[in-house]
Every structure is written in structure tokens, then in C-alpha cells.
Amino acid sequence: LGFEQIATLDYLAGDLSSSDAAVSNPSAETGLPTEIQFHRVSREQAADFSAFTKLVEATYAGTLDCPKLAEYRTTGDTLRGYQAASSFAPDLWFEVRDTRNSVNEPIGCMILAKHGQSPTVDEPAAFKGSAAEGSQRDQQDQAASEQASDGLVVEIVYMGLVPAARGNGFGKMLVDHAAKAALTLGGSRLILGVDRSNQPARDIYRQRGMSVVLSETVWVRQVTP
């Protein structure tokens, strides 16, 4: 039927513990003291959200997570899909900044979601996602539901760094911060989806003791009206 398989995704889960409350700041790669800050994104201010969309798009450069998907949907489409999910948590969308950077420009982003409780907001129709995006979110919701019997589950929906910020140990710091945020919210588990070919990210998740709970293949086809 003309479909192309572009990725295999694994959905991982890991238990949280009290040790996750401590977030390490040193960078093992550089040996320099490093601290990153997380700034919440204001969705109510259109200018801020526009800047966040551009930031997310910048983190897609050279990505190992479903890189071909960018040929089929825009960054805005992707973010609207995240917002359409029942697990959408608008207070858990962050810009990431490196405090050593005098310019203080964002170096990355992180988007978290919450499963196991009622949605906190009614989303306007303008923020609804596509059917294709909803299908992918259904898989992530399934992974969450299988893990949610013990309480709130927090999902790393997306995290990314701009190319210039990679290779400094920031990826592990982002995951550590997500774990700390999850504990602060009363979460018991952390879940996420990752491209099977994204070995650097998988190494970080494996070090945290996360394991695969389900997998899926992604098939796409361009439809011309």
C-alpha cells in the first residue's frame, strides 16, 4: 500500500526511589561544575510558545529519535498532539538553560506528562492533535496504564538538546530532573518512549534501571488530497 517503516519504538518504565530526589550537577564528561536550570513555558503567552516551538525544532537537528518523522509533520503538529493527550500537563513543559552560559539562551527542552489522574484542564479545540498523533499517544497511555496501579506515573514525552550542547552530560541531568519532578508530584514510576536505534539515550535509561514494557513499529505514507 506504499507505506514505509521509519522506526521501531520501545516504551520503557522504571521505579522511582528516594535517591532520585538528589539531582547531580557535575558533568563527568568535562569535569567542570555544571548546573542546568528548568524554566516553565507559559502557554498563555503566544510569543513564549512560539519561541518554545522554535527551540524544540532546533533540538531535532541530528536527532536519533524517528528523524524521518519530520518529513511527515511539523513541530507544531507534534506539540499539538502532545497537548491533545489526556495526560497533558501544561505546568511540566520546560526550557533548559546552562547557567555557565553568559548569554543564557536555552540549550534544550523537556516535556513531561502525568498519568493516573484526571486531566487538570479542558483543552480548547485549537490544541487538538491529529489521528496519527493520537495513535502514538494511545500506545504511551497503554504503557502508563500497565504501570499505574501503584499511583501517579510521570512520562518523559520529549527531551532534547541543541547540537552545540550535546556531549556534556546534560542528557543524564535531564532524566535526573524528570525523576525528581516525578517524586515531587508523588509519582511512583517514570516512563518514556525511545527509538530503538537511539543508543546514547538508551544507555542513559538502562543506567537508571528502566526496562522495556512494550514496543511498536512506525509506518507512514504521504497522502495527497
Buried (B, 14 or more C-beta within 10 A) or exposed (E): EEEEEBBEBBBBBBEBEEEBEEBEEEBEEEEEEBEBEBBEBEBEEEEBBEBBBEBBBBBBEEBBBBBEBBEBBEBEBBBBBBBBBEBBBBEBBBBBBBEEEEEEEBBBBBBBBBBBBEEEEEBEEEBEBBEBBBEBBEBBBBBBEBBBEEBBBBBBBBBBBBEEBBEBBBBBBBBBBBBBBBBEBEBBBBBBBBBEEBEEBBEBBEEBEBEBBBBBEBEBEEEEE
